[in-house]
């Protein structure tokens, strides 16, 4: 026997139903800080340190972010 159930709900309703936390404020803070770092011309060292703290990445992933920051700011770390 096969049973199919279709649930019509928004992502917010599904998140609440499953008891998952609302990470919207965390996401907004992350995007705001990233935007500020790019527009203010923050050093690539500070950008790399932020990425180390905020994201579980390997050295290869961190090197990619550092290179991207250097290209956006025109500075070499």
C-alpha positions as a printed NumPy array, in Angstrom:
array([[ 0.   ,  0.   ,  0.   ],
       [ 1.252,  3.459, -0.893],
       [-0.042,  6.643,  0.723],
       [ 0.744, 10.116, -0.546],
       [ 0.12 , 13.245,  1.508],
       [ 0.364, 16.745,  0.065],
       [ 0.847, 19.566,  2.55 ],
       [ 0.218, 23.118,  1.427],
       [ 2.124, 25.492,  3.711],
       [ 4.7  , 28.234,  3.602],
       [ 8.332, 27.59 ,  4.583],
       [ 7.667, 29.589,  7.762],
       [ 4.71 , 27.371,  8.68 ],
       [ 6.757, 24.224,  8.003],
       [ 9.632, 25.542, 10.153],
       [ 7.286, 26.235, 13.059],
       [ 5.506, 22.892, 12.695],
       [ 8.821, 21.015, 12.807],
       [10.006, 23.093, 15.775],
       [13.018, 24.49 , 13.972],
       [14.503, 27.799, 15.154],
       [13.95 , 31.024, 13.241],
       [17.376, 31.919, 11.866],
       [16.142, 34.983,  9.984],
       [17.737, 37.486, 12.408],
       [21.046, 35.602, 12.282],
       [20.963, 35.617,  8.497],
       [20.174, 39.35 ,  8.405],
       [23.067, 40.126, 10.787],
       [25.427, 38.028,  8.663],
       [24.408, 39.751,  5.416],
       [24.635, 43.192,  7.038],
       [28.143, 42.519,  8.347],
       [29.3  , 41.105,  5.006],
       [27.894, 44.153,  3.202],
       [29.609, 46.513,  5.63 ],
       [32.944, 44.735,  5.189],
       [32.736, 45.033,  1.413],
       [31.584, 48.668,  1.316],
       [33.937, 49.899,  4.06 ],
       [36.973, 48.28 ,  2.468],
       [37.842, 46.186,  5.492],
       [41.149, 44.346,  5.319],
       [41.272, 40.84 ,  3.928],
       [42.704, 39.641,  7.236],
       [39.59 , 40.804,  9.079],
       [37.402, 39.271,  6.38 ],
       [39.266, 35.967,  6.65 ],
       [39.012, 35.992, 10.429],
       [35.263, 36.579, 10.214],
       [34.883, 33.684,  7.783],
       [36.875, 31.405, 10.114],
       [34.609, 32.309, 13.01 ],
       [31.315, 32.113, 11.133],
       [31.715, 29.214,  8.777],
       [33.206, 25.758,  9.156],
       [35.497, 25.786,  6.119],
       [38.677, 24.087,  5.156],
       [41.778, 26.072,  4.245],
       [40.852, 25.776,  0.563],
       [37.431, 27.304,  1.19 ],
       [38.941, 30.095,  3.253],
       [41.508, 30.806,  0.526],
       [38.671, 31.204, -1.978],
       [36.925, 33.767,  0.261],
       [40.203, 35.624,  0.849],
       [40.847, 35.82 , -2.9  ],
       [37.316, 37.081, -3.505],
       [37.761, 39.789, -0.841],
       [41.081, 40.848, -2.348],
       [39.517, 41.168, -5.772],
       [36.593, 43.217, -4.447],
       [38.709, 45.57 , -2.342],
       [41.77 , 45.716, -4.561],
       [43.977, 45.002, -1.544],
       [46.431, 42.191, -1.069],
       [46.61 , 40.578,  2.393]])
